[in-house]
Amino acid sequence: RPPPPGVRIAEDLQESWLRSYQQYRPNKADPAIVRMILDGNPPRAFADIAGQGPDDRSELVAIARGHRNEGWLGLASIWTRPDHRQRGLATAMMTALGNWAARQGARYAYLQVATVNEPAIAAYRSLGFIHHHAYRYLAPAR
């Protein structure tokens, strides 16, 4: 597919993208550590879509992160503001990141999604993704 209009791709982590990520995944971690993890090693790109209404033109309503490693595009941190869901914004960002990675030789893609996020899993399945494996998280004993 051609890259969709309205999606911005940046290869540097933008403050507006980081602020939106904090809405998506609020946490008390050191902001410098969060930035370091998200910024990661190139080649990586950050997709975003700004609001279109009169009240939200400067605020991002959707974000996604892509990382290319050899022939693979890894997709993560895909988030759409709740009042903008079901409009194809995640698909548009994934398509734009796919174009970005394909121009650099990527031919395959994988994504990370929480196993409890059934609406997202159904959407990704409709795009051709299948379940491959799950993560287990360790935490200190209480």
C-alpha positions as CSV (number, residue, x, y, z in Angstrom):
1,R,0.0,0.0,0.0
2,P,1.2,3.6,-0.5
3,P,1.9,5.5,2.7
4,P,-1.3,7.0,4.0
5,P,-1.7,10.8,4.3
6,G,-1.7,12.3,7.7
7,V,0.9,10.0,9.2
8,R,4.2,11.6,10.2
9,I,7.3,9.4,10.4
10,A,10.3,10.7,12.3
11,E,13.6,8.9,12.9
12,D,14.2,10.9,16.1
13,L,12.1,10.7,19.2
14,Q,9.9,13.8,19.4
15,E,8.7,15.4,22.6
16,S,5.1,15.3,21.4
17,W,5.4,11.5,20.7
18,L,7.0,10.9,24.2
19,R,4.1,12.9,25.9
20,S,1.6,10.7,24.1
21,Y,3.5,7.6,25.1
22,Q,3.1,8.7,28.7
23,Q,-0.7,8.9,28.2
24,Y,-0.6,5.4,26.8
25,R,1.7,3.8,29.4
26,P,1.8,6.0,32.5
27,N,4.6,5.0,34.8
28,K,6.8,6.3,37.5
29,A,10.1,5.2,35.9
30,D,12.9,7.7,35.5
31,P,12.0,9.7,32.3
32,A,15.6,9.4,31.1
33,I,15.5,5.6,31.2
34,V,12.1,5.6,29.4
35,R,13.6,7.9,26.7
36,M,16.7,5.7,26.4
37,I,14.7,2.5,25.9
38,L,12.3,4.0,23.4
39,D,15.0,5.8,21.5
40,G,17.0,2.6,21.3
41,N,19.4,1.9,18.5
42,P,18.8,3.1,14.9
43,P,17.3,2.3,12.6
44,R,14.0,3.1,14.3
45,A,11.2,5.4,13.5
46,F,8.2,6.9,15.3
47,A,4.9,7.4,13.6
48,D,2.2,9.7,14.8
49,I,-1.1,11.3,13.7
50,A,-2.2,14.7,14.9
51,G,-5.8,15.5,15.7
52,Q,-8.0,17.0,12.9
53,G,-10.6,18.8,14.9
54,P,-10.6,22.4,15.9
55,D,-9.6,21.6,19.5
56,D,-7.0,19.0,18.9
57,R,-4.8,20.0,15.9
58,S,-1.6,20.2,17.9
59,E,-2.2,17.1,20.0
60,L,-1.3,13.6,18.8
61,V,-4.2,11.2,18.7
62,A,-2.2,8.1,17.7
63,I,1.4,6.8,18.0
64,A,3.5,3.8,17.0
65,R,7.1,2.8,17.0
66,G,9.0,0.7,14.5
67,H,12.4,-0.8,14.6
68,R,14.2,-2.4,11.7
69,N,16.7,-5.2,12.1
70,E,18.0,-6.7,8.9
71,G,14.9,-7.9,7.0
72,W,12.4,-7.4,9.9
73,L,10.2,-4.5,11.0
74,G,9.3,-4.7,14.7
75,L,6.1,-2.8,15.6
76,A,5.4,-1.8,19.2
77,S,3.8,1.0,21.3
78,I,0.9,1.2,19.0
79,W,-1.7,3.4,20.7
80,T,-4.7,5.4,19.6
81,R,-6.5,7.8,22.0
82,P,-9.7,6.2,23.0
83,D,-11.9,8.9,21.4
84,H,-10.2,8.3,18.0
85,R,-10.3,4.5,17.9
86,Q,-12.0,2.4,15.2
87,R,-10.9,4.9,12.5
88,G,-8.0,2.9,11.0
89,L,-5.3,5.1,12.5
90,A,-3.2,2.2,13.8
91,T,-3.4,0.5,10.4
92,A,-2.3,3.8,8.8
93,M,0.7,4.1,11.0
94,M,1.6,0.5,10.6
95,T,1.4,0.9,6.8
96,A,3.6,4.0,6.9
97,L,6.2,2.3,9.1
98,G,6.1,-0.7,6.8
99,N,6.9,1.7,3.9
100,W,9.7,3.2,5.9
101,A,11.2,-0.2,6.7
102,A,10.6,-1.7,3.2
103,R,12.7,1.2,1.6
104,Q,15.5,-0.1,3.8
105,G,15.1,-3.7,2.8
106,A,12.7,-5.1,5.4
107,R,10.3,-7.8,4.0
108,Y,8.8,-9.2,7.2
109,A,7.1,-7.7,10.2
110,Y,6.2,-8.7,13.8
111,L,4.4,-6.8,16.5
112,Q,4.0,-6.8,20.3
113,V,0.6,-6.6,21.8
114,A,-0.7,-7.3,25.3
115,T,-2.5,-10.7,25.4
116,V,-5.5,-9.1,27.1
117,N,-6.0,-6.6,24.3
118,E,-8.5,-8.6,22.3
119,P,-9.7,-5.8,20.0
120,A,-6.1,-5.1,18.9
121,I,-5.4,-8.8,18.4
122,A,-8.5,-9.1,16.2
123,A,-7.4,-6.0,14.2
124,Y,-3.9,-7.3,13.7
125,R,-5.2,-10.7,12.7
126,S,-7.3,-9.0,10.0
127,L,-4.0,-7.6,8.7
128,G,-2.5,-11.0,8.4
129,F,-0.6,-11.3,11.7
130,I,-0.8,-14.6,13.6
131,H,0.1,-15.5,17.2
132,H,3.6,-16.7,17.5
133,H,4.5,-16.6,21.2
134,A,3.9,-14.8,24.5
135,Y,6.1,-13.2,27.1
136,R,6.2,-14.0,30.8
137,Y,7.1,-11.2,33.2
138,L,8.9,-11.7,36.4
139,A,8.3,-9.5,39.4
140,P,9.7,-9.5,43.0
141,A,7.7,-11.4,45.5
142,R,5.5,-9.3,47.7
